[in-house]
């Protein structure tokens, strides 16, 4: 996501984005060369915006907070669980853990104790999965319903005690034992059962059976009571049957008003339910919401609100909806949201911020969030979020007050908002001193040093950013600042090394954008095109240069300075990048190929696989949906539908789609999917391995008809290459390589090492570089660690920045070499947990308990990983720190509730607690 929250400290001017073509011509400056470009000419191009102040809950010790939430969930009443899971969601949101956020939301939905919570969390889950209506349709085609995304039947969830709404007819009829009564309305007379009408409400009962004139009257005039003859006939019918049949909405509203005036609760309840059943569109909800509030109809109000929320975010573009949702009346708000107002405005404020964090609507919803907070933790979340919105709108006084309140409530991270505002107002000393105080008096975090660096210069700023990276290597600003500074100082190689460090483990769009600028400054337009095409693959609507220029427009301009590739060139480049494990380069080539006549379905599918490898699941799913859309045949479409189901955790349904595809056509892709899905859904069955082997072998016998090389256009040099490509891709080498690799893995699991070796060697012959890893595993299992080490070294030589390769090689060498390899892993990808666990275990073996726990804590500070927490909990138990062990157990179970070893450790530690 683009950086949104930054202060105005930087005074550098930006280039004029209104004419990017002229800008590009100036920047390419034909007279300038790589060796003598002027830093002043690219200063604005390389400007790095200040790091954002995230509008998220960021406690100093998230492990402690997760532990507290888990402990409270074990003992709290059922009606408090949804709010606790919502708080857990906020913690994971601050950590950037997307999957854990979704699981917490789903847990909140599953534990919702009121219809309001079910509506809000169900709508939130639907919003988070926006664009995935296809998944629901696919599940439905397999006879499975995703219940959390369905509408809530509000009427059934808000039952009414009908017995409490009716008057018991235990008193004899009025004078003269009159059995009937005529009600006159205007010129019409309506005959009713006296006692049935009396049963509608206490006022009617008293009027017809008490000491009133009407109790002795055979005819009563109701002409002045705002009810039509037609309406009263329906009321009379209701008094006899207890139901309203086929009554139009306008008449129901009229009857509802009458029911409220005469306290006819059963009649009112029936009108409420009938009107709620008529709400099926936004217009219906808009028409009826005012009526629901004015007539105090909770079922109707909740039904209307549900319609609005299920249309998020589109409905926030309708001013009428916004006015209803942002109503200031507390009673009206309670009518819509019941006791769950905080959950409602958490959802609305988040959606509104994603649309426009500066808008009045966002301010309104964030303000309502503060008003509806029920405890101190909710108040911290709400105050900080509203403070960020006010800061973005340059409403500094209001923002400062909100941040101060958040800090007083215990949210230390809000200090970053106060320091930004102070700096904007011209005071650079107070922010620095304040952050010094925070750093010296509390647990140090990377964001503290990053923030303090903004108020430092020269070496002090550099040192602060180095410390920030040491404490939290996931912060991208320090890498970007250092890289940009090196580039301005003409230290080109160091600049690229620095920006590539972060791109090696975190594919951040702003980092790709900065590297794109570097290549522009050096006039390396081919590399610049690669990066902008990768950006557009990840985010098709991305805007660059402070969100002022569409990336697609810059791509178009840069491409004018790059030679066009033929289809054969593209295939060759894709194969080269794939073989060298250059995933970003592969993404770029595929993006370019999608403009050609190459089969788009398989290209989008290939794109999705690369995006999954790069840990971009949302972009991967978008590509997979596009693959389905561009499938060339029914059997191919079923394969992509199967992968969509498989990748969203529906293995059995994915297997079913594979079988349907096989019935239509025995294709490589269908057998490959079937093998994958079967292996995942039948892990405990002894016959699975043999079946999977059979399926993969069957897949290799089938032609893969997607990458048809007859489509390659031979011209000049490419005539020979076209023939080579036809051989190389005649069975889709990408898919075959993966199949060979997977088949080798299954053979290894079955102990068939010779067959596994054949698979890996055949994969290597068509340059599947990752097959070295499988072959190394075979060597190791044959007790040849030296050969395994050498095999992994071959992989590293081809992909020297691949952290996974170093980690795997570390398993095949002595301790000193292992430690060296694992240190390289941490340098390349600090998010990989195994190196920290290994180093901690070595320290523990050497009786350095404090250092071992410190090594784990270093990683836990920025990565919520169940294995790291599990090991630290075990270390705490070992040294007798039961409270520390219990804290880590509870936090780990918040991350992965069904982790069996963690559950056992938690049970053991819990039994030791006094």
C-alpha positions in Angstrom: 0.0 0.0 0.0 1.2 3.5 -0.7 2.6 5.5 2.2 -0.2 7.7 3.4 0.8 9.1 6.8 3.9 11.3 6.6 4.6 14.8 7.9 5.6 17.8 5.9 9.2 18.0 7.2 10.8 17.5 3.8 10.9 20.7 1.7 12.3 19.3 -1.5 10.2 20.1 -4.5 8.8 17.4 -6.8 8.9 17.2 -10.5 5.7 18.2 -12.3 3.8 15.0 -13.1 1.4 16.6 -15.5 3.8 16.0 -18.4 5.7 12.8 -17.6 6.9 12.4 -21.2 8.8 15.7 -21.1 10.1 14.7 -17.6 11.3 11.4 -18.9 13.2 13.1 -21.8 14.8 15.4 -19.3 15.8 12.6 -17.0 17.3 10.5 -19.7 19.5 13.5 -20.6 21.4 12.2 -23.6 24.6 14.0 -22.5 24.7 12.4 -19.1 26.3 9.0 -18.5 26.4 6.6 -15.6 29.7 7.8 -14.6 28.9 11.5 -14.3 25.2 12.0 -13.5 24.7 14.9 -11.2 23.1 14.2 -7.8 21.2 17.5 -7.9 19.5 16.4 -11.1 18.0 13.3 -9.6 17.5 14.6 -6.0 13.7 14.9 -6.4 13.6 11.6 -8.3 15.2 9.7 -5.3 13.3 11.4 -2.5 12.1 8.9 0.1 9.0 10.0 1.9 9.0 9.8 5.7 7.8 6.5 7.1 4.1 6.2 7.8 2.5 6.4 11.2 0.4 3.3 11.0 -3.2 3.8 12.2 -2.9 0.5 14.1 -2.8 -0.8 17.6 0.9 -1.4 18.4 1.4 -2.4 22.1 5.0 -2.4 23.3 4.7 -6.1 24.2 2.3 -7.7 21.8 3.1 -11.1 23.3 1.8 -10.0 26.7 -1.3 -8.6 25.1 -2.0 -11.8 23.1 -1.4 -13.8 26.3 -3.9 -11.6 28.3 -6.5 -12.0 25.5 -6.1 -15.8 25.5 -6.4 -16.0 29.3 -9.5 -13.9 29.2 -11.0 -16.0 26.5 -10.6 -19.1 28.7 -12.8 -17.6 31.5 -15.0 -14.8 30.1 -18.7 -15.0 29.5 -19.8 -16.0 26.0 -21.0 -12.5 25.2 -17.5 -11.0 25.6 -15.6 -13.4 23.3 -16.3 -11.6 20.0 -14.9 -8.3 21.4 -11.8 -10.1 22.6 -11.2 -11.7 19.2 -11.7 -8.2 17.7 -8.9 -6.9 19.9 -6.8 -9.9 18.8 -7.5 -8.8 15.2 -6.2 -5.3 16.0 -3.0 -6.8 17.5 -2.3 -8.9 14.4 -3.2 -5.9 12.2 -0.4 -3.9 13.9 1.9 -6.8 13.1 0.8 -7.0 9.5 -0.2 -10.6 9.8 -3.0 -10.8 7.2 -3.8 -14.5 7.6 -4.0 -14.2 11.4 -6.2 -11.1 11.1 -8.7 -13.0 9.0 -8.7 -16.0 11.4 -9.4 -13.6 14.3 -12.3 -12.0 12.4 -13.7 -15.4 11.7 -13.4 -16.4 15.3 -15.2 -13.2 16.3 -18.0 -14.2 13.8 -18.1 -17.8 15.2 -18.4 -16.5 18.8 -20.8 -13.7 18.1 -23.4 -13.7 20.8 -25.9 -11.2 19.2 -27.4 -10.8 15.8 -25.6 -7.4 15.5 -22.2 -9.0 16.0 -23.1 -11.7 13.5 -24.1 -9.1 10.9 -21.0 -6.9 11.5 -18.4 -9.7 11.5 -20.1 -11.5 8.7 -20.1 -8.4 6.6 -16.5 -7.7 7.5 -15.4 -11.1 6.4 -17.3 -10.6 3.1 -15.6 -7.2 2.7 -12.2 -8.7 3.3 -12.9 -11.3 0.6 -14.4 -8.7 -1.8 -13.9 -9.9 -5.4 -14.2 -13.5 -4.4 -17.8 -14.1 -5.3 -16.4 -16.7 -7.7 -15.2 -18.8 -4.7 -18.7 -18.8 -3.3 -20.1 -19.9 -6.6 -17.5 -22.6 -7.0 -18.3 -23.9 -3.5 -22.0 -23.9 -4.3 -21.3 -25.9 -7.5 -19.7 -28.5 -5.2 -22.7 -28.5 -2.8 -20.9 -26.5 -0.1 -22.0 -23.2 1.3 -19.6 -20.6 2.9 -21.9 -19.8 5.8 -19.9 -16.8 7.1 -20.6 -14.9 3.9 -24.4 -15.5 3.9 -27.0 -13.0 5.1 -28.2 -13.4 8.6 -31.9 -14.1 9.1 -32.4 -11.3 11.5 -36.0 -12.2 12.4 -35.0 -15.6 13.6 -32.0 -14.2 15.5 -34.1 -11.7 17.3 -37.0 -13.8 18.7 -39.7 -12.1 20.7 -41.5 -13.5 23.7 -45.0 -13.4 22.3 -46.5 -14.4 25.6 -45.3 -11.2 27.2 -46.8 -9.2 24.4 -50.5 -10.3 24.7 -53.1 -9.5 27.4 -54.6 -12.6 29.0 -58.3 -12.6 28.5 -59.3 -13.8 31.9 -61.8 -11.1 32.6 -65.4 -11.4 31.4 -66.5 -9.3 28.5 -67.9 -5.9 29.3 -71.5 -5.0 30.1 -74.1 -7.0 28.3 -71.6 -9.6 27.3 -71.2 -8.0 23.9 -69.3 -10.5 21.7 -68.6 -8.1 18.8 -67.9 -4.5 18.2 -68.0 -2.3 15.1 -65.3 0.2 14.4 -66.2 3.1 12.2 -63.5 4.7 10.2 -64.8 7.6 8.0 -67.8 6.1 6.1 -66.9 2.5 6.6 -67.9 0.1 9.4 -65.7 -2.8 10.3 -67.1 -5.7 12.4 -64.5 -7.2 14.8 -64.4 -9.7 17.7 -64.4 -7.5 20.8 -62.3 -9.8 22.9 -59.8 -10.5 20.1 -59.3 -6.8 19.7 -59.0 -6.4 23.5 -56.2 -8.9 23.5 -54.1 -6.8 21.2 -53.0 -4.4 24.0 -53.6 -3.1 27.5 -55.1 0.1 26.2 -57.6 -1.8 24.0 -58.4 -4.2 26.8 -59.1 -1.4 29.2 -61.2 0.5 26.6 -63.3 -2.5 25.7 -63.6 -4.2 29.1 -63.1 -1.5 31.6 -65.1 1.4 33.0 -65.2 3.4 29.8 -68.1 4.3 27.6 -66.7 2.2 24.8 -67.0 -1.0 26.9 -70.8 -0.7 26.6 -70.8 0.6 23.0 -71.6 -1.6 20.0 -69.9 0.9 17.6 -66.7 2.9 18.2 -65.4 5.7 16.0 -61.6 5.5 15.2 -61.7 8.0 12.4 -59.2 10.3 14.1 -56.6 7.7 14.8 -54.6 7.8 11.5 -55.6 4.4 10.3 -57.4 3.7 7.0 -60.3 1.2 6.7 -58.0 -1.2 4.7 -55.4 -1.0 7.4 -57.9 -1.7 10.2 -59.4 -4.6 8.4 -55.8 -6.1 8.3 -55.6 -5.4 12.1 -59.0 -7.1 12.6 -57.8 -10.1 10.6 -54.5 -10.2 12.6 -56.5 -10.2 15.9 -58.1 -13.5 14.7 -55.2 -15.2 13.0 -52.1 -13.7 14.5 -50.7 -13.1 11.0 -50.5 -10.4 8.4 -50.8 -11.9 4.9 -49.6 -10.2 1.7 -49.8 -6.7 3.0 -48.0 -4.0 1.0 -45.2 -2.1 2.6 -47.0 1.3 2.8 -50.0 -0.3 4.6 -47.6 -2.2 6.9 -46.0 1.2 7.9 -49.5 2.6 8.6 -50.4 -0.4 10.7 -47.0 -0.2 12.5 -47.7 3.4 13.5 -51.2 2.5 14.8 -49.6 -0.5 16.7 -47.2 1.9 18.4 -49.9 4.4 19.4 -52.1 1.7 21.0 -49.1 -0.4 22.4 -50.0 -3.4 20.3 -46.7 -5.2 20.8 -47.6 -8.4 19.0 -48.9 -6.4 16.0 -45.9 -4.2 16.1 -43.6 -7.2 16.2 -45.4 -8.8 13.2 -45.1 -5.5 11.2 -41.4 -5.3 12.1 -40.8 -8.8 10.8 -42.9 -8.4 7.7 -41.2 -5.1 6.7 -37.7 -6.7 7.4 -38.6 -9.5 5.0 -39.2 -6.9 2.3 -35.7 -5.4 2.5 -33.7 -6.8 -0.4 -31.9 -3.8 -1.9 -30.2 -0.6 -0.9 -33.2 1.4 -2.0 -35.5 -0.7 0.2 -33.2 -0.2 3.1 -33.0 3.6 2.5 -36.8 3.8 2.3 -37.4 1.9 5.5 -34.5 2.8 7.8 -36.1 6.0 9.0 -39.3 4.1 9.7 -37.4 1.5 11.7 -35.8 4.1 13.9 -38.9 6.3 14.4 -41.1 3.3 15.2 -38.5 1.5 17.3 -38.3 -1.6 15.1 -35.0 -3.5 15.9 -35.5 -6.3 13.3 -36.2 -3.9 10.5 -33.3 -1.6 11.5 -30.8 -4.5 11.7 -32.1 -5.9 8.3 -31.6 -2.5 6.6 -28.1 -2.1 8.2 -27.1 -5.6 7.0 -28.0 -4.6 3.4 -25.7 -1.5 3.6 -22.8 -3.4 5.2 -23.0 -6.2 2.6 -22.5 -3.6 -0.1 -19.3 -2.2 1.4 -17.3 -0.3 0.1 -19.6 0.8 -2.7 -22.4 2.0 -0.4 -20.1 4.6 1.2 -20.3 6.5 -2.1 -24.1 7.0 -1.5 -24.5 10.1 0.6 -27.9 8.9 1.9 -26.3 5.7 3.3 -23.5 7.7 4.9 -26.0 10.0 6.6 -27.8 7.0 8.1 -24.6 5.3 9.3 -23.1 8.5 10.7 -26.1 9.6 12.7 -25.2 11.4 15.9 -28.2 10.2 17.9 -27.1 7.6 20.5 -30.6 6.1 20.6 -30.7 5.8 16.8 -27.2 4.2 16.9 -28.3 1.7 19.5 -31.3 0.8 17.4 -29.0 -0.1 14.5 -26.1 -1.6 16.3 -27.4 -2.7 19.7 -24.5 -3.1 22.1 -22.0 -3.7 19.3 -21.4 -0.2 18.2 -17.6 -0.5 18.6 -17.5 -3.4 16.2 -19.7 -1.6 13.7 -17.5 1.5 13.6 -14.3 -0.5 13.6 -15.5 -1.9 10.3 -16.8 1.3 8.9 -13.7 3.4 9.8 -11.4 0.8 8.3 -13.3 0.6 5.0 -13.6 4.4 4.8 -9.8 4.8 5.4 -9.1 2.4 2.6 -11.2 4.7 0.3 -10.0 8.1 1.5 -8.3 8.5 4.9 -8.7 12.3 4.6 -12.4 12.4 4.0 -15.1 13.8 6.3 -16.7 10.4 6.3 -13.5 8.8 7.7 -13.3 11.4 10.5 -17.0 10.9 11.4 -16.7 7.1 11.6 -13.4 7.3 13.5 -14.9 9.8 15.9 -17.9 7.4 16.5 -15.4 4.6 17.1 -13.9 6.7 20.0 -17.4 7.4 21.4 -18.4 3.8 21.3 -15.2 2.4 22.9 -16.1 0.3 26.0 -12.7 -0.2 27.8 -9.2 1.2 27.9 -7.9 -1.1 25.1 -10.6 -0.2 22.7 -10.1 3.5 23.6 -6.4 3.2 22.7 -7.2 1.7 19.3 -9.8 4.4 18.6 -7.9 7.4 19.8 -4.8 6.5 17.8 -6.7 5.9 14.7 -8.6 9.2 14.8 -5.3 10.9 15.6 -3.7 9.5 12.4 -6.7 10.7 10.4 -6.6 14.2 11.9 -2.8 14.4 11.3 -3.3 13.5 7.6 -5.9 16.3 7.3 -3.3 18.7 8.9 -5.6 19.3 11.8 -2.6 19.3 14.2 -4.2 20.6 17.4 -7.0 18.0 17.3 -4.5 15.3 16.3 -2.1 16.2 19.2 -4.9 16.0 21.8 -5.9 12.6 20.5 -2.4 11.2 20.5 -1.9 12.6 24.0 -5.0 10.8 25.2 -3.8 7.6 23.6 -0.4 7.8 25.2 -2.1 8.4 28.6 -4.2 5.4 28.0 -1.0 3.3 27.5 -0.4 3.4 23.8 3.2 4.4 23.6 3.4 4.1 19.8 1.1 7.3 19.6 4.2 9.2 20.8 5.3 9.1 17.1 2.3 11.2 16.2 3.1 13.8 18.9 6.8 14.0 17.7 5.7 14.5 14.1 3.3 17.3 15.0 6.0 19.0 17.2 8.5 18.8 14.3 5.9 20.3 11.9 5.4 23.2 14.3 9.2 23.9 14.1 10.4 22.2 17.3 13.1 19.6 16.4 14.6 19.3 19.9 11.5 18.1 21.8 10.8 15.1 19.5 14.4 14.0 19.8 14.4 14.4 23.6 11.0 12.7 23.9 12.1 9.7 21.9 15.4 9.5 23.9 13.2 9.3 27.0 11.0 6.6 25.5 14.0 4.5 24.4 15.7 4.7 27.7 12.6 3.9 29.8 10.9 1.1 27.9 11.4 -2.0 25.8 13.3 -0.8 22.7 11.6 -1.2 19.3 12.8 -0.5 15.8 10.1 2.1 15.2 11.5 4.2 18.1 14.9 4.5 16.4 13.4 5.0 13.0 11.3 7.8 14.4 14.3 9.4 16.2 16.3 9.3 13.0 13.9 11.9 11.4 15.2 14.4 13.9 18.9 13.6 13.5 21.4 14.3 10.7 24.5 12.7 9.3 26.1 9.8 11.2 23.6 10.0 14.0 20.7 9.5 11.6 22.5 6.6 9.9 23.2 4.9 13.2 19.6 5.2 14.3 18.4 3.6 11.1 21.0 0.8 11.5 19.7 0.2 15.0 16.1 0.2 13.7 17.0 -2.4 11.1 18.7 -4.5 13.8 15.6 -4.4 16.0 13.1 -4.8 13.3 14.4 -5.7 9.8 10.8 -5.6 8.4 10.8 -1.8 8.5 11.4 -0.7 4.9 12.2 3.0 5.4 15.7 2.5 6.7 16.7 0.4 3.6 15.2 3.0 1.3 16.8 6.0 3.0 20.3 4.3 3.0 19.9 3.2 -0.6 18.8 6.6 -1.8 21.6 8.4 0.1 24.2 6.0 -1.4 22.7 6.7 -4.9 23.0 10.4 -4.4 26.6 9.9 -3.3 27.2 7.9 -6.5 27.8 4.7 -4.6 25.7 2.8 -7.2 26.6 -0.7 -6.4 26.1 -0.2 -2.6 22.7 1.4 -3.3 21.5 -1.5 -5.3 22.8 -4.0 -2.7 20.9 -2.1 0.0 17.5 -1.9 -1.8 17.9 -5.5 -2.9 18.4 -6.6 0.7 14.8 -5.8 1.5 13.4 -6.9 -1.8 14.9 -10.3 -1.2 12.4 -11.1 1.6 9.7 -8.4 1.4 8.3 -7.4 -2.0 7.3 -3.9 -1.0 5.9 -1.8 -3.8 7.6 1.4 -2.5 11.0 -0.4 -2.6 10.4 -1.6 -6.2 9.4 2.0 -7.1 12.6 3.3 -5.6 14.7 0.8 -7.5 12.8 1.8 -10.7 14.0 5.3 -10.0 17.5 4.2 -9.6 17.4 2.5 -13.0 15.9 5.6 -14.6 18.7 7.7 -13.2 21.2 5.3 -14.7 19.3 5.1 -18.0 18.9 1.3 -17.6 15.5 1.3 -19.1 15.3 -2.5 -19.5 15.7 -3.0 -15.8 13.3 -0.1 -15.1 10.7 -1.7 -17.3 11.2 -5.0 -15.4 10.4 -3.3 -12.1 7.5 -1.3 -13.2 5.9 -4.4 -14.8 6.4 -6.3 -11.6 4.7 -3.4 -9.7 1.8 -3.5 -12.1 1.5 -7.3 -11.7 1.2 -6.8 -7.9 -1.0 -3.8 -8.1 -2.5 -2.9 -11.5 -3.8 0.5 -10.3 -0.6 1.5 -8.5 0.4 5.2 -8.7 4.0 6.3 -8.3 5.7 9.5 -7.2 3.6 10.3 -4.2 0.6 8.7 -5.9 0.5 11.4 -8.7 1.4 9.3 -11.7 -0.1 6.0 -12.8 2.5 3.2 -13.0 1.0 2.1 -16.2 1.7 5.5 -17.8 5.3 5.4 -16.7 5.6 1.9 -18.1 4.4 3.1 -21.5 7.0 5.9 -21.5 9.9 3.7 -20.5 9.0 1.0 -23.0 9.6 3.5 -25.8 13.3 3.3 -24.9 13.5 -0.5 -24.9 13.8 -2.9 -27.8 10.7 -5.0 -28.4 10.9 -8.7 -27.7 9.3 -11.2 -30.1 7.3 -14.1 -28.6 10.4 -16.3 -28.9 12.5 -13.7 -27.1 9.9 -13.7 -24.3 9.9 -17.5 -23.9 13.7 -17.5 -23.9 13.8 -14.7 -21.3 11.2 -16.4 -19.1 13.0 -19.7 -19.2 16.3 -18.0 -18.3 14.8 -16.1 -15.4 12.9 -19.2 -14.2 16.1 -21.3 -14.3 18.1 -18.7 -12.3 15.3 -18.4 -9.7 14.6 -14.7 -10.6 11.0 -14.5 -9.6 10.6 -10.8 -10.1 12.1 -11.0 -13.5 9.8 -13.9 -14.4 6.8 -11.8 -13.3 7.9 -9.0 -15.6 8.3 -11.2 -18.6 4.9 -12.8 -18.1 3.3 -9.3 -17.8 4.8 -8.5 -21.2 3.8 -11.8 -22.8 0.2 -11.2 -21.8 0.1 -8.5 -24.4 1.0 -11.0 -27.1 -1.0 -13.8 -28.7 0.4 -16.4 -26.3 -2.3 -18.4 -24.4 -3.3 -16.2 -21.5 -4.8 -18.8 -19.3 -1.6 -20.6 -18.7 0.4 -17.4 -18.4 -1.9 -16.1 -15.6 -1.6 -19.5 -13.9 2.2 -19.3 -14.1 1.9 -15.7 -12.7 -0.2 -17.0 -9.8 2.5 -19.6 -8.9 5.2 -17.0 -8.9 3.1 -14.7 -6.7 2.5 -17.4 -4.2 6.2 -18.1 -4.0 6.8 -14.4 -3.4 4.2 -14.5 -0.6 1.6 -12.3 -2.3 -1.5 -14.4 -1.9 -4.1 -11.8 -2.8 -2.3 -11.0 -6.1 -1.9 -14.7 -6.7 -5.6 -15.3 -6.3 -6.4 -12.4 -8.7 -4.1 -14.0 -11.3 -5.8 -17.4 -10.8 -9.2 -15.9 -11.4 -7.9 -14.3 -14.6 -6.5 -17.7 -15.7 -10.0 -19.2 -15.3 -11.5 -16.3 -17.2 -9.1 -16.9 -20.1 -9.2 -20.7 -20.1 -9.3 -22.0 -23.7 -11.4 -25.0 -22.9 -13.8 -26.5 -20.4 -11.3 -29.0 -19.0 -8.7 -26.2 -18.6 -11.3 -24.0 -16.8 -12.1 -26.8 -14.3 -8.4 -27.2 -13.5 -8.1 -23.5 -12.6 -11.3 -23.7 -10.6 -9.7 -26.7 -8.8 -6.6 -24.6 -7.9 -8.8 -21.7 -6.7 -10.6 -24.1 -4.3 -7.3 -25.8 -3.3 -5.5 -22.6 -2.6 -8.4 -21.4 -0.4 -8.3 -24.5 1.8 -11.0 -26.5 0.1 -8.9 -29.6 -0.9 -11.8 -32.0 -1.4 -13.7 -29.6 -3.7 -10.4 -29.0 -5.6 -10.0 -32.7 -6.0 -13.6 -33.0 -7.3 -12.8 -30.3 -10.0 -9.7 -32.2 -11.0 -11.7 -35.4 -11.5 -14.3 -33.6 -13.6 -11.5 -32.2 -15.8 -10.0 -35.7 -16.2 -13.3 -37.1 -17.3 -13.4 -34.5 -20.1 -9.8 -34.8 -21.1 -6.8 -36.7 -19.7 -4.4 -33.8 -19.4 -1.2 -33.2 -17.6 -2.7 -30.3 -15.7 -5.7 -32.2 -14.4 -3.6 -35.2 -13.2 -1.1 -32.8 -11.6 -3.9 -31.0 -9.7 -5.4 -34.3 -8.7 -2.1 -35.5 -7.3 -1.6 -32.3 -5.3 -5.1 -32.2 -3.9 -5.2 -36.0 -3.0 -1.8 -35.8 -1.2 -3.1 -32.9 0.9 -6.5 -34.3 1.7 -5.5 -37.9 2.4 -2.3 -37.6 4.3 -3.1 -40.3 6.9 -4.1 -43.0 4.4 -1.4 -45.6 3.7 -2.3 -45.9 0.0 -1.9 -42.2 -0.7 1.7 -42.2 -1.7 1.3 -45.0 -4.2 -1.8 -43.2 -5.7 0.0 -39.9 -5.9 2.9 -41.5 -7.7 0.6 -43.2 -10.1 -1.1 -39.8 -10.8 2.1 -38.0 -11.4 3.4 -40.7 -13.7 0.1 -40.5 -15.6 0.5 -36.7 -15.8 3.9 -37.1 -17.4 2.5 -39.4 -20.1 0.0 -36.7 -21.1 0.7 -33.9 -23.5 0.5 -30.4 -21.9 -1.4 -28.5 -24.6 -1.1 -25.0 -23.2 2.3 -23.7 -24.2 2.0 -24.4 -27.9 5.2 -23.4 -29.6 3.7 -23.5 -33.0 2.6 -20.0 -32.1 6.2 -18.8 -32.0 7.0 -16.6 -35.0 10.4 -17.5 -36.3 12.3 -14.6 -37.9 16.0 -14.4 -38.5 18.0 -15.5 -35.5 14.8 -16.8 -33.9 14.1 -19.5 -36.4 16.6 -21.8 -34.8 15.4 -20.8 -31.3 11.8 -21.4 -32.2 12.7 -25.0 -33.0 14.5 -25.3 -29.7 11.5 -23.8 -27.9 9.1 -26.3 -29.5 11.2 -29.1 -28.1 11.8 -27.4 -24.8 8.2 -26.6 -24.1 6.4 -29.3 -26.0 5.3 -30.8 -22.7 5.3 -27.5 -20.8 8.7 -27.8 -19.1 7.6 -25.6 -16.3 4.9 -28.0 -15.3 6.9 -31.1 -16.0 9.8 -29.8 -13.9 7.4 -29.3 -11.0 5.9 -32.7 -11.6 9.3 -34.3 -11.7 10.3 -32.5 -8.5 7.2 -33.5 -6.7 7.4 -37.1 -7.9 10.9 -37.2 -6.6 9.7 -36.0 -3.2 7.1 -38.7 -3.1 9.7 -41.4 -4.1 11.9 -40.1 -1.3 9.1 -40.4 1.2 8.6 -44.0 0.1 12.3 -44.8 0.3 12.7 -45.2 -3.5 15.9 -43.3 -3.8 17.0 -44.5 -7.2 13.7 -43.4 -8.8 13.9 -40.1 -6.9 17.4 -39.5 -8.2 16.2 -40.1 -11.8 13.4 -37.6 -11.4 15.7 -34.9 -10.0 18.4 -35.5 -12.7 15.8 -35.3 -15.4 14.5 -32.1 -13.9 18.0 -30.6 -13.8 18.5 -31.5 -17.5 15.8 -29.1 -18.4 17.2 -26.6 -15.9 14.9 -26.9 -12.9 17.4 -25.4 -10.6 15.5 -26.2 -7.4 15.9 -29.9 -8.2 19.4 -29.6 -6.7 17.7 -29.4 -3.3 15.8 -32.7 -3.8 18.9 -34.4 -5.1 20.9 -33.2 -2.0 18.2 -34.7 0.2 18.7 -38.1 -1.5 22.5 -37.9 -0.9 21.9 -37.1 2.7 19.5 -40.0 3.2 22.2 -42.2 1.7 24.6 -40.9 4.4 26.6 -38.9 2.0 26.6 -35.5 3.6 29.5 -34.2 1.6 27.6 -34.9 -1.7 24.5 -33.3 -0.3 26.5 -30.2 0.7 28.1 -30.0 -2.8 24.7 -30.3 -4.4 23.3 -27.4 -2.5 26.4 -25.4 -3.3 25.6 -25.9 -7.0 22.2 -24.4 -6.3 23.7 -21.5 -4.4 26.1 -20.8 -7.3 23.1 -20.4 -9.6 21.0 -18.5 -7.1 23.4 -16.8 -4.7 20.7 -14.7 -2.9 18.4 -17.6 -2.2 18.0 -17.8 1.6 16.2 -21.2 1.4 19.3 -22.7 -0.3 21.7 -21.7 2.5 19.2 -22.8 5.1 18.9 -26.3 3.5 22.7 -26.5 3.0 23.2 -25.8 6.7 21.7 -29.2 7.4 24.5 -31.0 5.6 27.7 -29.5 7.2 29.5 -29.2 10.6 28.4 -26.8 13.3 30.8 -23.9 12.4 29.7 -24.0 8.7 26.1 -24.4 9.7 26.3 -21.3 11.9 27.9 -19.4 9.0 25.2 -20.5 6.5 22.4 -19.6 8.9 23.9 -16.2 9.5 23.8 -15.7 5.8 20.1 -16.8 5.8 19.3 -14.2 8.5 21.1 -11.5 6.5 19.2 -12.5 3.3 15.8 -13.1 4.9 15.4 -12.2 8.6 11.9 -13.5 8.6 13.0 -17.1 8.4 12.6 -18.6 11.9 14.8 -21.6 11.8 18.2 -19.8 12.1 17.1 -18.1 15.3 15.9 -21.4 16.8 19.1 -23.2 15.8 21.3 -20.5 17.4 19.2 -20.4 20.5 19.4 -24.2 20.8 23.2 -24.1 20.5 23.3 -21.4 23.2 21.0 -23.5 25.5 23.2 -26.6 25.0 26.1 -24.4 26.2 24.1 -23.4 29.3 23.8 -19.8 28.1 20.1 -19.6 29.0 19.8 -15.8 29.0 21.5 -15.5 25.6 19.4 -18.3 24.2 16.1 -16.6 25.3 17.5 -13.3 24.0 18.1 -14.8 20.5 14.5 -15.9 20.3 13.2 -12.6 21.7 15.1 -10.8 19.0 13.0 -12.5 16.3 9.8 -12.6 18.3 9.9 -8.8 18.6 8.9 -8.5 14.9 7.6 -11.9 13.9 4.6 -13.7 15.6 5.8 -17.2 15.0 4.5 -20.2 16.9 7.7 -22.2 16.7 9.8 -19.3 18.1 7.2 -18.8 20.9 7.1 -22.6 21.6 10.8 -22.9 22.0 11.0 -19.8 24.2 8.2 -21.2 26.4 10.1 -24.4 26.7 13.3 -22.5 27.7 11.3 -20.5 30.3 9.9 -23.8 31.7 13.4 -25.2 31.8 14.8 -22.4 33.9 11.7 -22.4 36.2 10.1 -19.2 34.9 6.6 -20.6 34.9 4.9 -17.2 34.3 7.1 -16.5 31.3 6.4 -20.0 29.9 2.7 -19.6 30.4 2.7 -16.2 28.7 4.5 -17.6 25.6 2.2 -20.6 25.5 -0.9 -18.4 25.5 0.5 -16.1 22.9 1.6 -19.1 20.7 -1.9 -20.6 20.9 -3.3 -17.2 19.8 -1.1 -17.5 16.7 -1.9 -21.2 16.1 -4.7 -22.5 18.4 -4.5 -26.2 17.3 -0.7 -26.6 17.5 -0.5 -30.0 19.3 2.9 -29.7 20.9 2.0 -26.2 22.1 -1.2 -27.5 23.6 0.6 -30.2 25.5 3.2 -27.7 26.8 0.5 -25.2 27.8 -1.3 -28.0 29.7 1.9 -29.0 31.5 2.9 -25.4 32.4 -0.6 -24.5 33.4 -0.6 -27.3 35.9 2.5 -25.9 37.6 1.1 -22.4 38.0 0.3 -21.7 41.6 
